């Protein structure tokens, strides 16, 4: 009788630093594709046009690769060393999401997955493909089918052994491997994640409207935000962990064991005054190997300026005012709003001097709207 390939794969996965490795059918029908279609039809994906253009490929694993038979779903823990929520009280410092405080997890996990996939292909003599978040594969439904956890009321994957802090990676293979038992939902009557959301981004349990989500706004959205979200962001400048950190299942979470995923001290509550002084080379240097780098300096400074406007810190008036002359319209516009919040009298003086000469219509509207 042939040995169970799951034993070999799990052993190799553990050696590569994965905390969990489970198996699911990649070919059986599911309802996840239909739910995603409803999400996109309702416009809740916002400006993430790639979700619409890749909708058919995302509908099911076999829509992307017809030969896929088994999904090997792996998780790597990235738990913080302490509850990050007290950092939200440091109004003059920026809050960066826990997942983005270390090295980019795509790079960390993809390299390990490629090693594991090569070992699996050599052992099973079957084709394999590797996926880490950026490909059009619905990993969270696969992870639930494999038993890693379930999609909680906040729509993120939730584990009874790792809480919310679990990065996912997937290897699809043409090999038929016995699946593990799927996980059921264990949220019960709890609504902690929904109640914690600062922008009320959940129309109902298990549903999200990305257009209201601070993770979407700080990372995916390129333009000036609606004013209600500027106020609600507080000091969050890249991502938001409120719904994740509020979950009671985090009592079972552990600190990240992979060194590259642990938080860099410089990215825990960085002073806004330092961030507002970043030019492009300094931004790239600070966020070397970090996922933050992908949004670019201008969008990042927009976020930091909204946080500065919420800080009530008079020491930030000067660095905010310096950015009124920034080459990027999105930065100038955010600086206008921040100045209006921090120093209304100074804002009125600058408005009188700058409004007529501002070449960008969107930026000019910021002067008028905040008058």
Secondary structure as GFF3:
##gff-version 3
##sequence-region A 1 371
A	DSSP	alpha_helix	5	15	.	.	.	ID=ss1
A	DSSP	beta_strand	20	25	.	.	.	ID=ss2
A	DSSP	alpha_helix	32	41	.	.	.	ID=ss3
A	DSSP	alpha_helix	49	53	.	.	.	ID=ss4
A	DSSP	alpha_helix	55	58	.	.	.	ID=ss5
A	DSSP	alpha_helix	61	64	.	.	.	ID=ss6
A	DSSP	beta_strand	70	77	.	.	.	ID=ss7
A	DSSP	three_ten_helix	84	89	.	.	.	ID=ss8
A	DSSP	beta_strand	95	96	.	.	.	ID=ss9
A	DSSP	three_ten_helix	98	100	.	.	.	ID=ss10
A	DSSP	alpha_helix	105	124	.	.	.	ID=ss11
A	DSSP	beta_strand	128	131	.	.	.	ID=ss12
A	DSSP	alpha_helix	139	146	.	.	.	ID=ss13
A	DSSP	beta_strand	150	151	.	.	.	ID=ss14
A	DSSP	beta_strand	157	158	.	.	.	ID=ss15
A	DSSP	beta_strand	166	173	.	.	.	ID=ss16
A	DSSP	alpha_helix	192	196	.	.	.	ID=ss17
A	DSSP	three_ten_helix	210	212	.	.	.	ID=ss18
A	DSSP	alpha_helix	214	215	.	.	.	ID=ss19
A	DSSP	pi_helix	216	220	.	.	.	ID=ss20
A	DSSP	alpha_helix	227	232	.	.	.	ID=ss21
A	DSSP	beta_strand	236	238	.	.	.	ID=ss22
A	DSSP	alpha_helix	242	245	.	.	.	ID=ss23
A	DSSP	three_ten_helix	248	252	.	.	.	ID=ss24
A	DSSP	three_ten_helix	259	261	.	.	.	ID=ss25
A	DSSP	three_ten_helix	265	267	.	.	.	ID=ss26
A	DSSP	alpha_helix	272	275	.	.	.	ID=ss27
A	DSSP	alpha_helix	280	286	.	.	.	ID=ss28
A	DSSP	three_ten_helix	291	295	.	.	.	ID=ss29
A	DSSP	alpha_helix	296	309	.	.	.	ID=ss30
A	DSSP	three_ten_helix	314	316	.	.	.	ID=ss31
A	DSSP	alpha_helix	317	322	.	.	.	ID=ss32
A	DSSP	three_ten_helix	323	325	.	.	.	ID=ss33
A	DSSP	alpha_helix	329	342	.	.	.	ID=ss34
A	DSSP	alpha_helix	344	354	.	.	.	ID=ss35
A	DSSP	three_ten_helix	355	357	.	.	.	ID=ss36
A	DSSP	alpha_helix	361	369	.	.	.	ID=ss37
###
